[in-house]
Amino acid sequence: MTQATAIINTESYLLDSLGHVISEDYTAGEILKRGISTDTNKNYIIPINSSLEIVVNLKNTEVQKTLSQYLSIKNLSDRIALL
């Protein structure tokens, strides 16, 4: 019998998915230098690295779909980790 551990980095999936969304729809958000934008009720800021961040529009339907998918993947990975 073999045992394997899979590490699912859900935050990387989220950044990748949001990057695709904003590359196709400029109203979905943008990539900015870190510290330029501020959190509001309409946007969400996710750091990419020490220099860049993704700022997404929470009212955008594609961003909402992506966040919903992220939550599903996160819940699944949490359940798998408990096994």
C-alpha positions in Angstrom: 0.0 0.0 0.0 1.3 3.4 -0.8 0.4 6.7 0.7 0.6 10.0 -1.3 0.0 13.5 -0.3 -1.3 16.1 -2.7 -0.9 19.7 -1.9 -3.4 21.9 -3.7 -2.4 25.6 -3.7 -5.9 27.1 -4.1 -4.5 30.7 -3.9 -2.4 30.0 -7.0 -5.4 28.8 -8.8 -7.3 31.9 -7.8 -4.6 34.3 -9.0 -4.3 32.4 -12.3 -8.0 32.3 -12.9 -8.5 36.0 -12.0 -5.5 36.9 -14.2 -7.3 35.2 -17.2 -10.5 37.0 -16.4 -9.0 40.4 -16.3 -6.9 39.8 -19.4 -10.2 39.2 -21.3 -12.4 41.9 -19.7 -10.8 45.2 -18.6 -13.9 46.0 -16.4 -13.1 42.9 -14.3 -9.9 44.4 -12.8 -6.3 45.1 -13.4 -2.8 44.3 -12.3 -1.1 47.2 -10.5 2.0 48.1 -8.6 1.5 47.1 -5.0 0.1 49.8 -2.7 -1.5 52.0 -5.4 -5.1 50.9 -4.9 -7.2 50.7 -1.8 -9.9 48.3 -0.7 -13.5 49.4 -1.3 -16.8 47.6 -1.2 -16.5 47.2 -5.0 -13.0 45.8 -5.3 -10.7 43.2 -3.7 -6.9 43.3 -3.7 -4.8 40.2 -3.8 -1.0 40.4 -3.6 0.9 38.6 -6.4 4.4 39.2 -5.1 6.3 42.0 -3.4 5.8 44.4 -6.3 2.4 43.6 -7.9 -1.2 43.0 -6.9 -4.4 42.1 -8.7 -7.3 44.4 -8.1 -10.7 42.8 -9.1 -14.1 44.3 -9.4 -16.4 42.3 -7.1 -19.5 43.4 -9.1 -18.2 41.7 -12.3 -20.0 38.5 -13.0 -16.9 36.7 -14.3 -15.0 37.6 -11.1 -17.9 36.3 -9.1 -17.9 33.0 -11.0 -14.2 32.7 -10.5 -14.5 33.3 -6.7 -17.3 30.7 -6.6 -15.1 28.2 -8.3 -12.3 29.0 -5.9 -14.5 28.4 -2.9 -15.6 25.0 -4.4 -11.9 24.0 -4.9 -11.0 25.2 -1.5 -13.8 23.2 0.2 -12.8 20.1 -1.8 -9.2 20.4 -0.9 -10.1 20.9 2.8 -12.2 17.7 2.7 -9.4 15.7 1.0 -7.0 16.9 3.6 -9.2 15.6 6.4 -9.1 12.0 4.9 
